[in-house]
Amino acid sequence: MTAQLTREGTPARTAQPAAPAGRGWLREGWHRIHLAIQEMNHASRLVVELQAPWGVDKHWHRR
């Protein structure tokens, strides 16, 4: 990584990334939480299907 120098030989100041305007940060946070919950629900559903197939398939004993 290289640093940009000004004419005086000192490092140039870079602007800090701006925070999202308005409620964008809240929407992004909610989206991440929602995705995490969806992933946990999917994983728990798979575990239930593997451990207790009669809980999700009423005709499991015929297969």
CHARMM-style PDB file with segment names, atoms N, HN, CA, C and O in Angstrom:
ATOM      1  N   MET     1       0.857  -1.170   0.000  1.00  0.00      PROA
ATOM      2  CA  MET     1       0.000   0.000   0.000  1.00  0.00      PROA
ATOM      3  C   MET     1       0.899   1.227   0.000  1.00  0.00      PROA
ATOM      4  O   MET     1       1.825   1.313   0.807  1.00  0.00      PROA
ATOM      5  N   THR     2       0.648   2.157  -0.874  1.00  0.00      PROA
ATOM      6  HN  THR     2      -0.104   2.088  -1.530  1.00  0.00      PROA
ATOM      7  CA  THR     2       1.465   3.362  -0.939  1.00  0.00      PROA
ATOM      8  C   THR     2       0.661   4.545  -0.443  1.00  0.00      PROA
ATOM      9  O   THR     2      -0.560   4.605  -0.586  1.00  0.00      PROA
ATOM     10  N   ALA     3       1.383   5.483   0.144  1.00  0.00      PROA
ATOM     11  HN  ALA     3       2.375   5.434   0.260  1.00  0.00      PROA
ATOM     12  CA  ALA     3       0.726   6.693   0.650  1.00  0.00      PROA
ATOM     13  C   ALA     3       0.956   7.820  -0.343  1.00  0.00      PROA
ATOM     14  O   ALA     3       2.037   7.946  -0.919  1.00  0.00      PROA
ATOM     15  N   GLN     4      -0.056   8.626  -0.533  1.00  0.00      PROA
ATOM     16  HN  GLN     4      -0.934   8.524  -0.065  1.00  0.00      PROA
ATOM     17  CA  GLN     4       0.094   9.789  -1.392  1.00  0.00      PROA
ATOM     18  C   GLN     4       0.721  10.910  -0.571  1.00  0.00      PROA
ATOM     19  O   GLN     4       0.362  11.125   0.587  1.00  0.00      PROA
ATOM     20  N   LEU     5       1.653  11.612  -1.180  1.00  0.00      PROA
ATOM     21  HN  LEU     5       1.945  11.438  -2.121  1.00  0.00      PROA
ATOM     22  CA  LEU     5       2.325  12.704  -0.493  1.00  0.00      PROA
ATOM     23  C   LEU     5       1.977  14.027  -1.150  1.00  0.00      PROA
ATOM     24  O   LEU     5       1.799  14.099  -2.366  1.00  0.00      PROA
ATOM     25  N   THR     6       1.881  15.070  -0.342  1.00  0.00      PROA
ATOM     26  HN  THR     6       2.026  15.011   0.646  1.00  0.00      PROA
ATOM     27  CA  THR     6       1.671  16.411  -0.884  1.00  0.00      PROA
ATOM     28  C   THR     6       3.019  16.973  -1.300  1.00  0.00      PROA
ATOM     29  O   THR     6       4.039  16.303  -1.140  1.00  0.00      PROA
ATOM     30  N   ARG     7       3.043  18.169  -1.822  1.00  0.00      PROA
ATOM     31  HN  ARG     7       2.214  18.713  -1.952  1.00  0.00      PROA
ATOM     32  CA  ARG     7       4.300  18.768  -2.279  1.00  0.00      PROA
ATOM     33  C   ARG     7       5.284  18.975  -1.137  1.00  0.00      PROA
ATOM     34  O   ARG     7       6.496  18.978  -1.357  1.00  0.00      PROA
ATOM     35  N   GLU     8       4.772  19.151   0.089  1.00  0.00      PROA
ATOM     36  HN  GLU     8       3.788  19.149   0.267  1.00  0.00      PROA
ATOM     37  CA  GLU     8       5.654  19.362   1.230  1.00  0.00      PROA
ATOM     38  C   GLU     8       6.250  18.047   1.736  1.00  0.00      PROA
ATOM     39  O   GLU     8       7.139  18.068   2.587  1.00  0.00      PROA
ATOM     40  N   GLY     9       5.782  16.915   1.234  1.00  0.00      PROA
ATOM     41  HN  GLY     9       5.060  16.898   0.543  1.00  0.00      PROA
ATOM     42  CA  GLY     9       6.315  15.628   1.650  1.00  0.00      PROA
ATOM     43  C   GLY     9       5.567  15.015   2.822  1.00  0.00      PROA
ATOM     44  O   GLY     9       6.006  14.005   3.373  1.00  0.00      PROA
ATOM     45  N   THR    10       4.466  15.596   3.206  1.00  0.00      PROA
ATOM     46  HN  THR    10       4.110  16.417   2.759  1.00  0.00      PROA
ATOM     47  CA  THR    10       3.668  15.026   4.296  1.00  0.00      PROA
ATOM     48  C   THR    10       2.507  14.229   3.698  1.00  0.00      PROA
ATOM     49  O   THR    10       2.043  14.526   2.597  1.00  0.00      PROA
ATOM     50  N   PRO    11       2.051  13.232   4.422  1.00  0.00      PROA
ATOM     51  CA  PRO    11       0.939  12.440   3.882  1.00  0.00      PROA
ATOM     52  C   PRO    11      -0.306  13.295   3.650  1.00  0.00      PROA
ATOM     53  O   PRO    11      -0.642  14.153   4.466  1.00  0.00      PROA
ATOM     54  N   ALA    12      -0.972  13.055   2.548  1.00  0.00      PROA
ATOM     55  HN  ALA    12      -0.699  12.358   1.885  1.00  0.00      PROA
ATOM     56  CA  ALA    12      -2.197  13.784   2.236  1.00  0.00      PROA
ATOM     57  C   ALA    12      -3.333  13.255   3.102  1.00  0.00      PROA
ATOM     58  O   ALA    12      -3.398  12.061   3.393  1.00  0.00      PROA
ATOM     59  N   ARG    13      -4.213  14.138   3.504  1.00  0.00      PROA
ATOM     60  HN  ARG    13      -4.160  15.108   3.267  1.00  0.00      PROA
ATOM     61  CA  ARG    13      -5.371  13.717   4.290  1.00  0.00      PROA
ATOM     62  C   ARG    13      -6.439  13.186   3.342  1.00  0.00      PROA
ATOM     63  O   ARG    13      -6.718  13.770   2.295  1.00  0.00      PROA
ATOM     64  N   THR    14      -7.016  12.081   3.732  1.00  0.00      PROA
ATOM     65  HN  THR    14      -6.790  11.607   4.582  1.00  0.00      PROA
ATOM     66  CA  THR    14      -8.101  11.518   2.930  1.00  0.00      PROA
ATOM     67  C   THR    14      -9.409  11.722   3.677  1.00  0.00      PROA
ATOM     68  O   THR    14      -9.443  11.719   4.907  1.00  0.00      PROA
ATOM     69  N   ALA    15     -10.456  11.894   2.939  1.00  0.00      PROA
ATOM     70  HN  ALA    15     -10.429  11.897   1.940  1.00  0.00      PROA
ATOM     71  CA  ALA    15     -11.762  12.099   3.548  1.00  0.00      PROA
ATOM     72  C   ALA    15     -12.265  10.791   4.149  1.00  0.00      PROA
ATOM     73  O   ALA    15     -12.104   9.725   3.556  1.00  0.00      PROA
ATOM     74  N   GLN    16     -12.865  10.878   5.314  1.00  0.00      PROA
ATOM     75  HN  GLN    16     -12.995  11.744   5.796  1.00  0.00      PROA
ATOM     76  CA  GLN    16     -13.458   9.708   5.944  1.00  0.00      PROA
ATOM     77  C   GLN    16     -14.721   9.331   5.166  1.00  0.00      PROA
ATOM     78  O   GLN    16     -15.419  10.209   4.659  1.00  0.00      PROA
ATOM     79  N   PRO    17     -15.013   8.048   5.071  1.00  0.00      PROA
ATOM     80  CA  PRO    17     -16.245   7.661   4.382  1.00  0.00      PROA
ATOM     81  C   PRO    17     -17.454   8.247   5.103  1.00  0.00      PROA
ATOM     82  O   PRO    17     -17.554   8.201   6.329  1.00  0.00      PROA
ATOM     83  N   ALA    18     -18.342   8.782   4.332  1.00  0.00      PROA
ATOM     84  HN  ALA    18     -18.261   8.820   3.336  1.00  0.00      PROA
ATOM     85  CA  ALA    18     -19.521   9.415   4.910  1.00  0.00      PROA
ATOM     86  C   ALA    18     -20.505   8.358   5.398  1.00  0.00      PROA
ATOM     87  O   ALA    18     -20.650   7.302   4.783  1.00  0.00      PROA
ATOM     88  N   ALA    19     -21.174   8.648   6.498  1.00  0.00      PROA
ATOM     89  HN  ALA    19     -21.057   9.506   6.997  1.00  0.00      PROA
ATOM     90  CA  ALA    19     -22.202   7.747   7.022  1.00  0.00      PROA
ATOM     91  C   ALA    19     -23.408   7.789   6.081  1.00  0.00      PROA
ATOM     92  O   ALA    19     -23.699   8.831   5.494  1.00  0.00      PROA
ATOM     93  N   PRO    20     -24.098   6.680   5.939  1.00  0.00      PROA
ATOM     94  CA  PRO    20     -25.279   6.691   5.070  1.00  0.00      PROA
ATOM     95  C   PRO    20     -26.290   7.736   5.526  1.00  0.00      PROA
ATOM     96  O   PRO    20     -26.552   7.885   6.719  1.00  0.00      PROA
ATOM     97  N   ALA    21     -26.838   8.436   4.587  1.00  0.00      PROA
ATOM     98  HN  ALA    21     -26.625   8.315   3.618  1.00  0.00      PROA
ATOM     99  CA  ALA    21     -27.800   9.488   4.905  1.00  0.00      PROA
ATOM    100  C   ALA    21     -29.136   8.875   5.282  1.00  0.00      PROA
ATOM    101  O   ALA    21     -29.513   7.815   4.784  1.00  0.00      PROA
ATOM    102  N   GLY    22     -29.834   9.546   6.153  1.00  0.00      PROA
ATOM    103  HN  GLY    22     -29.528  10.408   6.557  1.00  0.00      PROA
ATOM    104  CA  GLY    22     -31.179   9.125   6.516  1.00  0.00      PROA
ATOM    105  C   GLY    22     -31.199   7.813   7.268  1.00  0.00      PROA
ATOM    106  O   GLY    22     -30.381   7.580   8.159  1.00  0.00      PROA
ATOM    107  N   ARG    23     -32.136   6.959   6.903  1.00  0.00      PROA
ATOM    108  HN  ARG    23     -32.800   7.148   6.180  1.00  0.00      PROA
ATOM    109  CA  ARG    23     -32.318   5.689   7.597  1.00  0.00      PROA
ATOM    110  C   ARG    23     -31.665   4.531   6.872  1.00  0.00      PROA
ATOM    111  O   ARG    23     -32.012   3.376   7.118  1.00  0.00      PROA
ATOM    112  N   GLY    24     -30.736   4.814   5.991  1.00  0.00      PROA
ATOM    113  HN  GLY    24     -30.455   5.752   5.791  1.00  0.00      PROA
ATOM    114  CA  GLY    24     -30.066   3.747   5.247  1.00  0.00      PROA
ATOM    115  C   GLY    24     -29.333   2.779   6.146  1.00  0.00      PROA
ATOM    116  O   GLY    24     -29.342   1.574   5.892  1.00  0.00      PROA
ATOM    117  N   TRP    25     -28.700   3.277   7.190  1.00  0.00      PROA
ATOM    118  HN  TRP    25     -28.693   4.255   7.396  1.00  0.00      PROA
ATOM    119  CA  TRP    25     -27.958   2.401   8.099  1.00  0.00      PROA
ATOM    120  C   TRP    25     -28.912   1.487   8.857  1.00  0.00      PROA
ATOM    121  O   TRP    25     -28.584   0.331   9.128  1.00  0.00      PROA
ATOM    122  N   LEU    26     -30.087   1.998   9.199  1.00  0.00      PROA
ATOM    123  HN  LEU    26     -30.353   2.936   8.979  1.00  0.00      PROA
ATOM    124  CA  LEU    26     -31.071   1.187   9.907  1.00  0.00      PROA
ATOM    125  C   LEU    26     -31.620   0.093   8.996  1.00  0.00      PROA
ATOM    126  O   LEU    26     -31.779  -1.054   9.413  1.00  0.00      PROA
ATOM    127  N   ARG    27     -31.904   0.457   7.764  1.00  0.00      PROA
ATOM    128  HN  ARG    27     -31.775   1.389   7.425  1.00  0.00      PROA
ATOM    129  CA  ARG    27     -32.414  -0.522   6.801  1.00  0.00      PROA
ATOM    130  C   ARG    27     -31.368  -1.603   6.541  1.00  0.00      PROA
ATOM    131  O   ARG    27     -31.711  -2.781   6.444  1.00  0.00      PROA
ATOM    132  N   GLU    28     -30.101  -1.220   6.427  1.00  0.00      PROA
ATOM    133  HN  GLU    28     -29.821  -0.263   6.506  1.00  0.00      PROA
ATOM    134  CA  GLU    28     -29.038  -2.194   6.202  1.00  0.00      PROA
ATOM    135  C   GLU    28     -28.905  -3.130   7.400  1.00  0.00      PROA
ATOM    136  O   GLU    28     -28.740  -4.339   7.232  1.00  0.00      PROA
ATOM    137  N   GLY    29     -28.975  -2.576   8.600  1.00  0.00      PROA
ATOM    138  HN  GLY    29     -29.109  -1.595   8.736  1.00  0.00      PROA
ATOM    139  CA  GLY    29     -28.892  -3.404   9.796  1.00  0.00      PROA
ATOM    140  C   GLY    29     -30.047  -4.385   9.879  1.00  0.00      PROA
ATOM    141  O   GLY    29     -29.854  -5.558  10.198  1.00  0.00      PROA
ATOM    142  N   TRP    30     -31.251  -3.903   9.591  1.00  0.00      PROA
ATOM    143  HN  TRP    30     -31.408  -2.950   9.332  1.00  0.00      PROA
ATOM    144  CA  TRP    30     -32.420  -4.770   9.613  1.00  0.00      PROA
ATOM    145  C   TRP    30     -32.296  -5.870   8.561  1.00  0.00      PROA
ATOM    146  O   TRP    30     -32.677  -7.014   8.812  1.00  0.00      PROA
ATOM    147  N   HSD    31     -31.775  -5.535   7.401  1.00  0.00      PROA
ATOM    148  HN  HSD    31     -31.466  -4.606   7.196  1.00  0.00      PROA
ATOM    149  CA  HSD    31     -31.604  -6.519   6.332  1.00  0.00      PROA
ATOM    150  C   HSD    31     -30.642  -7.621   6.778  1.00  0.00      PROA
ATOM    151  O   HSD    31     -30.893  -8.800   6.531  1.00  0.00      PROA
ATOM    152  N   ARG    32     -29.552  -7.245   7.429  1.00  0.00      PROA
ATOM    153  HN  ARG    32     -29.348  -6.287   7.630  1.00  0.00      PROA
ATOM    154  CA  ARG    32     -28.585  -8.245   7.893  1.00  0.00      PROA
ATOM    155  C   ARG    32     -29.190  -9.150   8.950  1.00  0.00      PROA
ATOM    156  O   ARG    32     -28.973 -10.362   8.934  1.00  0.00      PROA
ATOM    157  N   ILE    33     -29.954  -8.561   9.877  1.00  0.00      PROA
ATOM    158  HN  ILE    33     -30.130  -7.577   9.890  1.00  0.00      PROA
ATOM    159  CA  ILE    33     -30.606  -9.365  10.913  1.00  0.00      PROA
ATOM    160  C   ILE    33     -31.611 -10.323  10.275  1.00  0.00      PROA
ATOM    161  O   ILE    33     -31.679 -11.496  10.643  1.00  0.00      PROA
ATOM    162  N   HSD    34     -32.381  -9.823   9.328  1.00  0.00      PROA
ATOM    163  HN  HSD    34     -32.326  -8.870   9.029  1.00  0.00      PROA
ATOM    164  CA  HSD    34     -33.384 -10.640   8.649  1.00  0.00      PROA
ATOM    165  C   HSD    34     -32.727 -11.824   7.928  1.00  0.00      PROA
ATOM    166  O   HSD    34     -33.229 -12.946   7.999  1.00  0.00      PROA
ATOM    167  N   LEU    35     -31.624 -11.583   7.245  1.00  0.00      PROA
ATOM    168  HN  LEU    35     -31.216 -10.672   7.186  1.00  0.00      PROA
ATOM    169  CA  LEU    35     -30.927 -12.669   6.554  1.00  0.00      PROA
ATOM    170  C   LEU    35     -30.381 -13.697   7.532  1.00  0.00      PROA
ATOM    171  O   LEU    35     -30.431 -14.898   7.266  1.00  0.00      PROA
ATOM    172  N   ALA    36     -29.857 -13.231   8.666  1.00  0.00      PROA
ATOM    173  HN  ALA    36     -29.817 -12.255   8.882  1.00  0.00      PROA
ATOM    174  CA  ALA    36     -29.330 -14.159   9.669  1.00  0.00      PROA
ATOM    175  C   ALA    36     -30.445 -15.043  10.220  1.00  0.00      PROA
ATOM    176  O   ALA    36     -30.241 -16.241  10.418  1.00  0.00      PROA
ATOM    177  N   ILE    37     -31.615 -14.470  10.469  1.00  0.00      PROA
ATOM    178  HN  ILE    37     -31.781 -13.497  10.308  1.00  0.00      PROA
ATOM    179  CA  ILE    37     -32.740 -15.249  10.982  1.00  0.00      PROA
ATOM    180  C   ILE    37     -33.215 -16.249   9.938  1.00  0.00      PROA
ATOM    181  O   ILE    37     -33.528 -17.390  10.276  1.00  0.00      PROA
ATOM    182  N   GLN    38     -33.272 -15.841   8.683  1.00  0.00      PROA
ATOM    183  HN  GLN    38     -33.017 -14.914   8.409  1.00  0.00      PROA
ATOM    184  CA  GLN    38     -33.664 -16.772   7.617  1.00  0.00      PROA
ATOM    185  C   GLN    38     -32.694 -17.951   7.545  1.00  0.00      PROA
ATOM    186  O   GLN    38     -33.108 -19.098   7.378  1.00  0.00      PROA
ATOM    187  N   GLU    39     -31.407 -17.656   7.671  1.00  0.00      PROA
ATOM    188  HN  GLU    39     -31.071 -16.724   7.806  1.00  0.00      PROA
ATOM    189  CA  GLU    39     -30.405 -18.716   7.604  1.00  0.00      PROA
ATOM    190  C   GLU    39     -30.548 -19.675   8.789  1.00  0.00      PROA
ATOM    191  O   GLU    39     -30.419 -20.888   8.619  1.00  0.00      PROA
ATOM    192  N   MET    40     -30.811 -19.149   9.978  1.00  0.00      PROA
ATOM    193  HN  MET    40     -30.915 -18.164  10.116  1.00  0.00      PROA
ATOM    194  CA  MET    40     -30.997 -20.004  11.150  1.00  0.00      PROA
ATOM    195  C   MET    40     -32.257 -20.859  11.006  1.00  0.00      PROA
ATOM    196  O   MET    40     -32.250 -22.036  11.367  1.00  0.00      PROA
ATOM    197  N   ASN    41     -33.328 -20.278  10.485  1.00  0.00      PROA
ATOM    198  HN  ASN    41     -33.333 -19.322  10.192  1.00  0.00      PROA
ATOM    199  CA  ASN    41     -34.555 -21.043  10.275  1.00  0.00      PROA
ATOM    200  C   ASN    41     -34.336 -22.183   9.288  1.00  0.00      PROA
ATOM    201  O   ASN    41     -34.822 -23.295   9.494  1.00  0.00      PROA
ATOM    202  N   HSD    42     -33.607 -21.901   8.225  1.00  0.00      PROA
ATOM    203  HN  HSD    42     -33.212 -20.998   8.058  1.00  0.00      PROA
ATOM    204  CA  HSD    42     -33.329 -22.934   7.227  1.00  0.00      PROA
ATOM    205  C   HSD    42     -32.493 -24.053   7.837  1.00  0.00      PROA
ATOM    206  O   HSD    42     -32.775 -25.231   7.619  1.00  0.00      PROA
ATOM    207  N   ALA    43     -31.471 -23.689   8.598  1.00  0.00      PROA
ATOM    208  HN  ALA    43     -31.242 -22.732   8.775  1.00  0.00      PROA
ATOM    209  CA  ALA    43     -30.604 -24.695   9.210  1.00  0.00      PROA
ATOM    210  C   ALA    43     -31.372 -25.547  10.213  1.00  0.00      PROA
ATOM    211  O   ALA    43     -31.191 -26.764  10.255  1.00  0.00      PROA
ATOM    212  N   SER    44     -32.227 -24.923  11.021  1.00  0.00      PROA
ATOM    213  HN  SER    44     -32.374 -23.935  10.987  1.00  0.00      PROA
ATOM    214  CA  SER    44     -32.988 -25.710  11.993  1.00  0.00      PROA
ATOM    215  C   SER    44     -33.986 -26.623  11.296  1.00  0.00      PROA
ATOM    216  O   SER    44     -34.246 -27.730  11.766  1.00  0.00      PROA
ATOM    217  N   ARG    45     -34.542 -26.174  10.191  1.00  0.00      PROA
ATOM    218  HN  ARG    45     -34.331 -25.274   9.809  1.00  0.00      PROA
ATOM    219  CA  ARG    45     -35.467 -27.011   9.428  1.00  0.00      PROA
ATOM    220  C   ARG    45     -34.754 -28.253   8.890  1.00  0.00      PROA
ATOM    221  O   ARG    45     -35.304 -29.353   8.926  1.00  0.00      PROA
ATOM    222  N   LEU    46     -33.527 -28.071   8.393  1.00  0.00      PROA
ATOM    223  HN  LEU    46     -33.080 -27.177   8.364  1.00  0.00      PROA
ATOM    224  CA  LEU    46     -32.765 -29.214   7.899  1.00  0.00      PROA
ATOM    225  C   LEU    46     -32.468 -30.199   9.012  1.00  0.00      PROA
ATOM    226  O   LEU    46     -32.546 -31.409   8.799  1.00  0.00      PROA
ATOM    227  N   VAL    47     -32.132 -29.709  10.191  1.00  0.00      PROA
ATOM    228  HN  VAL    47     -32.069 -28.727  10.364  1.00  0.00      PROA
ATOM    229  CA  VAL    47     -31.849 -30.588  11.321  1.00  0.00      PROA
ATOM    230  C   VAL    47     -33.091 -31.381  11.693  1.00  0.00      PROA
ATOM    231  O   VAL    47     -33.009 -32.582  11.952  1.00  0.00      PROA
ATOM    232  N   VAL    48     -34.229 -30.726  11.720  1.00  0.00      PROA
ATOM    233  HN  VAL    48     -34.296 -29.751  11.509  1.00  0.00      PROA
ATOM    234  CA  VAL    48     -35.474 -31.420  12.058  1.00  0.00      PROA
ATOM    235  C   VAL    48     -35.785 -32.477  11.009  1.00  0.00      PROA
ATOM    236  O   VAL    48     -36.215 -33.577  11.357  1.00  0.00      PROA
ATOM    237  N   GLU    49     -35.581 -32.173   9.755  1.00  0.00      PROA
ATOM    238  HN  GLU    49     -35.232 -31.279   9.472  1.00  0.00      PROA
ATOM    239  CA  GLU    49     -35.855 -33.151   8.696  1.00  0.00      PROA
ATOM    240  C   GLU    49     -34.952 -34.372   8.815  1.00  0.00      PROA
ATOM    241  O   GLU    49     -35.378 -35.492   8.530  1.00  0.00      PROA
ATOM    242  N   LEU    50     -33.715 -34.161   9.232  1.00  0.00      PROA
ATOM    243  HN  LEU    50     -33.370 -33.252   9.464  1.00  0.00      PROA
ATOM    244  CA  LEU    50     -32.790 -35.285   9.367  1.00  0.00      PROA
ATOM    245  C   LEU    50     -33.069 -36.104  10.622  1.00  0.00      PROA
ATOM    246  O   LEU    50     -32.975 -37.331  10.593  1.00  0.00      PROA
ATOM    247  N   GLN    51     -33.409 -35.443  11.719  1.00  0.00      PROA
ATOM    248  HN  GLN    51     -33.486 -34.446  11.743  1.00  0.00      PROA
ATOM    249  CA  GLN    51     -33.574 -36.146  12.986  1.00  0.00      PROA
ATOM    250  C   GLN    51     -34.987 -36.670  13.197  1.00  0.00      PROA
ATOM    251  O   GLN    51     -35.172 -37.707  13.833  1.00  0.00      PROA
ATOM    252  N   ALA    52     -35.968 -35.980  12.684  1.00  0.00      PROA
ATOM    253  HN  ALA    52     -35.818 -35.137  12.167  1.00  0.00      PROA
ATOM    254  CA  ALA    52     -37.356 -36.389  12.897  1.00  0.00      PROA
ATOM    255  C   ALA    52     -38.152 -36.202  11.612  1.00  0.00      PROA
ATOM    256  O   ALA    52     -38.897 -35.229  11.492  1.00  0.00      PROA
ATOM    257  N   PRO    53     -38.014 -37.106  10.652  1.00  0.00      PROA
ATOM    258  CA  PRO    53     -38.688 -36.918   9.365  1.00  0.00      PROA
ATOM    259  C   PRO    53     -40.209 -36.927   9.485  1.00  0.00      PROA
ATOM    260  O   PRO    53     -40.892 -36.335   8.648  1.00  0.00      PROA
ATOM    261  N   TRP    54     -40.757 -37.590  10.514  1.00  0.00      PROA
ATOM    262  HN  TRP    54     -40.202 -38.071  11.193  1.00  0.00      PROA
ATOM    263  CA  TRP    54     -42.206 -37.619  10.673  1.00  0.00      PROA
ATOM    264  C   TRP    54     -42.775 -36.252  11.031  1.00  0.00      PROA
ATOM    265  O   TRP    54     -43.983 -36.044  10.916  1.00  0.00      PROA
ATOM    266  N   GLY    55     -41.933 -35.317  11.463  1.00  0.00      PROA
ATOM    267  HN  GLY    55     -40.952 -35.486  11.558  1.00  0.00      PROA
ATOM    268  CA  GLY    55     -42.400 -33.980  11.790  1.00  0.00      PROA
ATOM    269  C   GLY    55     -42.700 -33.134  10.571  1.00  0.00      PROA
ATOM    270  O   GLY    55     -43.470 -32.177  10.657  1.00  0.00      PROA
ATOM    271  N   VAL    56     -42.104 -33.470   9.434  1.00  0.00      PROA
ATOM    272  HN  VAL    56     -41.479 -34.247   9.364  1.00  0.00      PROA
ATOM    273  CA  VAL    56     -42.298 -32.670   8.227  1.00  0.00      PROA
ATOM    274  C   VAL    56     -42.946 -33.449   7.090  1.00  0.00      PROA
ATOM    275  O   VAL    56     -43.441 -32.854   6.132  1.00  0.00      PROA
ATOM    276  N   ASP    57     -42.946 -34.770   7.190  1.00  0.00      PROA
ATOM    277  HN  ASP    57     -42.543 -35.253   7.967  1.00  0.00      PROA
ATOM    278  CA  ASP    57     -43.511 -35.600   6.130  1.00  0.00      PROA
ATOM    279  C   ASP    57     -44.441 -36.634   6.752  1.00  0.00      PROA
ATOM    280  O   ASP    57     -43.990 -37.550   7.439  1.00  0.00      PROA
ATOM    281  N   LYS    58     -45.730 -36.483   6.510  1.00  0.00      PROA
ATOM    282  HN  LYS    58     -46.096 -35.739   5.952  1.00  0.00      PROA
ATOM    283  CA  LYS    58     -46.719 -37.368   7.127  1.00  0.00      PROA
ATOM    284  C   LYS    58     -46.636 -38.811   6.598  1.00  0.00      PROA
ATOM    285  O   LYS    58     -47.121 -39.739   7.247  1.00  0.00      PROA
ATOM    286  N   HSD    59     -46.028 -38.992   5.431  1.00  0.00      PROA
ATOM    287  HN  HSD    59     -45.635 -38.239   4.904  1.00  0.00      PROA
ATOM    288  CA  HSD    59     -45.952 -40.328   4.842  1.00  0.00      PROA
ATOM    289  C   HSD    59     -44.513 -40.844   4.808  1.00  0.00      PROA
ATOM    290  O   HSD    59     -44.135 -41.572   3.889  1.00  0.00      PROA
ATOM    291  N   TRP    60     -43.716 -40.472   5.801  1.00  0.00      PROA
ATOM    292  HN  TRP    60     -44.023 -39.881   6.547  1.00  0.00      PROA
ATOM    293  CA  TRP    60     -42.307 -40.855   5.831  1.00  0.00      PROA
ATOM    294  C   TRP    60     -42.133 -42.352   5.949  1.00  0.00      PROA
ATOM    295  O   TRP    60     -41.158 -42.904   5.439  1.00  0.00      PROA
ATOM    296  N   HSD    61     -43.064 -43.019   6.616  1.00  0.00      PROA
ATOM    297  HN  HSD    61     -43.855 -42.570   7.030  1.00  0.00      PROA
ATOM    298  CA  HSD    61     -42.917 -44.452   6.836  1.00  0.00      PROA
ATOM    299  C   HSD    61     -43.198 -45.268   5.577  1.00  0.00      PROA
ATOM    300  O   HSD    61     -42.863 -46.451   5.534  1.00  0.00      PROA
ATOM    301  N   ARG    62     -43.799 -44.674   4.560  1.00  0.00      PROA
ATOM    302  HN  ARG    62     -44.071 -43.712   4.595  1.00  0.00      PROA
ATOM    303  CA  ARG    62     -44.101 -45.382   3.326  1.00  0.00      PROA
ATOM    304  C   ARG    62     -42.958 -45.273   2.308  1.00  0.00      PROA
ATOM    305  O   ARG    62     -43.005 -45.923   1.264  1.00  0.00      PROA
ATOM    306  N   ARG    63     -41.985 -44.502   2.583  1.00  0.00      PROA
ATOM    307  HN  ARG    63     -41.947 -43.974   3.431  1.00  0.00      PROA
ATOM    308  CA  ARG    63     -40.901 -44.277   1.606  1.00  0.00      PROA
ATOM    309  C   ARG    63     -39.740 -45.170   1.838  1.00  0.00      PROA
ATOM    310  OT1 ARG    63     -38.753 -45.103   1.105  1.00  0.00      PROA
TER     311      ARG     63
END
